[in-house]
Amino acid sequence: MATLLLTADCDDRVVPAHILKYAAQLYYVFNTDEKTHQRNPILVRVERQTGHGFGKPINKIIDEYADIYCFLYRVLRINSITINV
């Protein structure tokens, strides 16, 4: 199971340390047994100097969505995208 976890260093709702502990636990659970050996990525994205939700600068929102879409394209193995305008 590929996983992308998102948080921010100034987030008062999801402390980055909790996300890191959660990612470590996922990695441990998926890699303990030979049958469930994890080959998909478990990634953590911690945004710097921002908080949760409103008040986030537009450039940080764009960067976040770009990372999410890149992760999805890689995990879903999408080779190309066609946009009809």
Steps between C-alpha positions, in 0.01 A plus 500: 500500500656828388457777755553876496466676834474880514555741789659835580759596759271764657184287480320495834264218394745240369841522666776394256645260759173305498511467122859376516411244768201387292719459189756302700225274636362442148847415375555261790164324457537460123857373520480257792346213312628351174144481366433870546840639398446860391646606166285811456612835640404638839572872470467785748472861388556763769435854381721762662387831650129446453204370694173323436250616240413868462778753477729270301669694216391408147851388400503245784156373398618456141815316615292271721256411222787448255657249741166323550437470126857380433457237770171383349643487147791289619294265715226454239765470226345762276731548202343806346209731550276651233307817568223598261423869512 
